[in-house]
């Protein structure tokens, strides 16, 4: 299934996209010192999976981009998993650091 326009825009013009990580998985993008994961699924399970993909990146700033409506759910999941992640909306206009 191809990526939506908003998913591609969320990754931005990163240096590396679809980066391989352990467990036969892929991280959306790595840009400088930031690891970026875009999750449009909207469920706690999908957000948890995205957080586990971000957790593989040591010594990087971790950014989880979700739709504006899903930001409270994403923040709740981040607090529950106790991961150091910044949650932003897809347009990058709002940012929450739980």
URWO-V397434 format. One record per backbone hydrogen bond with DSSP energy under -0.5 kcal/mol. CO is the residue of the C=O (numbers start at 1). NH is the residue of the N-H. If there is no record, write none. Layout:
# URWO-V397434
co->{CO:CO}
nh->{NH:NH}
This chain:
# URWO-V397434
co->{4:5:6:7:8:12:16:19:21:25:27:28:29:30:31:33:34:34:35:36:37:37:43:44:45:46:47:48:49:50:51:52:53:54:56:57:61:62:63:63:64:64:65:66:67:68:70:71:72:73:74:75:76:77:78:78:83:85:86:86:87:88:89:94:96:96}
nh->{8:9:10:11:12:14:30:27:25:21:19:18:36:16:34:61:31:36:63:29:39:65:47:48:49:50:51:52:53:54:55:56:56:57:58:60:35:86:37:65:66:88:39:90:70:71:74:75:76:77:78:79:80:81:82:83:85:98:64:88:96:66:92:89:87:98}
